[in-house]
C-alpha cells in the first residue's frame, strides 16, 4: 500500500455564520464501490460537508467572497487570491483619485435560463444589497459605494464616497438577474432557494438538512465543466462524515485533524491541507459583569496556552492566534505575540480586586468570576477548544462553564454569554476586522458578537478603510492589534488549517488560502469547473 501524500498549497496572504444541521439520514446518490474514493463516475462527485447555507441568494450574503458554483462576480480570485476578470472582461479602470471604478462586461454571457447579462443586472444587484430593506448583514462592507450606474448595456460605473483601497476585491460579489429578483422580495422570495446565475453549475435540488445537487451548465461562458454533477451531502457530525467517506458513500469530505489523520495511508485518497484566516476565539460580551471587566479579559488572554491547543487539539494543523490576523499575514503586527503567563494573569486579577475564595474561584464586589461558554453542538474542534480554555481559565481563578447547544439556542444569548466562535476573511484586513470589531456593528447579527466598543479600535478601523496610503493603513492596523492586547474583547486562540480528504480520480485539484467559511464553497473543489478526469 502506498503512503498517500498531504498536499498543502500556499498563496497570497472572504462572515455570516452557517447553521449546523442534523446529519443526513439517507445516503445521497453517489459512489457505490466501498473502495477508496467511492469508485464513482469521473463525471460526478459527492462531497460531505458539515453545514449548509441559510440562503443561496447573493442579495442576502451568499457567495459574497467568491467561489460560488452558481454565480459569478465582476471579478474572481485565482489560486493565489489575485484578482482576475470574470463577468468583467478586464480589471476596472480607476479614476478620480480612486473614487470611480468602471467595468466593461464580457460579451455573450447569459444566465442559466438563457437571458443575457446586462449592466442593469449589476446595478440592480448592488442597489438591492445596499437597500435598507434587504436583510444583508454584510452591507457595511460596501459602505464606500455612493452610487452605481449603467453606461449602456456593457459598462458599469461605481462612484465611491471616499477612496477605498480594497474596493476592487469587493466586486467578487455574485451578480443576480434583475428579470427574476426584481419582481421578488429579496428577503422572502423564491430566488433564495431557486437561484439562477451565470456560473458553471446549476442547482437541481435542495433537500434541507440532507443534500444539494448541481449539474454542469453546458452554456457556461468559461466552457462546460467536465465534472457533470456535484452533490454536497450535509452531514453535521464529524464521525459520521468520516465513516461515510470510508464506506465509499462519499468521494470526499471536510474533516477535523484527528479524523483526517485516519486516512493518511489510504491508497486512492489524498489529504489536502489549506492554510487559512480562520480563527477560533472566545467572545467576551461587554454587557456581562465578568467578561466585560478589562482585568478579567487580560487575565484570560494570558492564561490560555495557545501552543498546546495547536499541538493537542489540531494535531499541529494550525497556528497560535494572538489576534484576528494570522502570523504570516503581511498586516500582522509582530510585537503582539505573547506566551502563556499564569503568574502575570493572577497578578492582574489581584491588583484589580478579584480575590480568590476558598475554592480558588475569584470574586470582586460580590460578583463571582464565573461565566458560561457556549459552543455549537457536534463541532468537536470547538468543544475541545472550549474545554481547554476552561481548564486554563480555572488555573487563574476563573470558572468557565462549557455548554454545547444549537445556534438557535446560542444566538439569543450572544449579548450576555461567551461563545466559542469562528471568523476570518481573506484578502484586505478591512474585510475581516471591521465587521468583527467596529462598535457601530455591535449585535448586528453575527457581526461584532462580543459587542466590543473601543474608540481607539474604531478610529484605526476607519483610518484603515478610508486611507489610500499603505503606510498609514499599516500603522492603523498596528495600532488596532496593540489596542486588542490592552483590552481584548475576544480571547483569540488558534488559526486552524482546513483538511480535506478526496478520491484521486481528477486532476487540477488545489487549495487557496481560505476564509472561515469552508467546505461548501472553499476546499479543493473551489475550482471544480476546471477539473479533468485522470487518464
Secondary structure, 3 states (H helix, E strand, C coil): CCCCCEEEECCCCCCCCCEECCCCCCCCCCCCCCCHHHHCCCCEEEEEECEECCCCCHHHCCCCCCCCCCCCECEEECCCCCEEECCECCCCEEEHHHCEEEEEECCCCECCCCCECCHHHHHHHHHHHHCCCCCCCCHHHHCCEEEEEECCCCEEEEEECCCCCCHHHHCCCECCCHHHHCCCCCCCCHHHCCCCCCCCEEEEEEECCCEEEEEECCCCCCCCCCCCEEEEEECCCHHHHHHHHHHCCCCEEEECHHHHHHHCCCCCEEEEEECECCEEEEECCCCCCCCCCHHHHHHHHHHCCHHHHHHHHCCCCEEECCCCCCCCCCCCCHHHCCCCCHHHHHHHHHHCCCEECCCCCEEECCEECEEEEEEECCCHHHHHHHHHHHHHHHHCCCEEEEEEECHHHHHCCCCCCEEEEEECCCCCHHHHHHHHHCHHHCCCCCCCCCCCCCHHHHHHHHHHHHCCCHHHHHHHHHHHHHHHHHCCCEEEEEEECEEEEEECCEECCCCCCECCCCCCCCCHHHHHHHCEECC
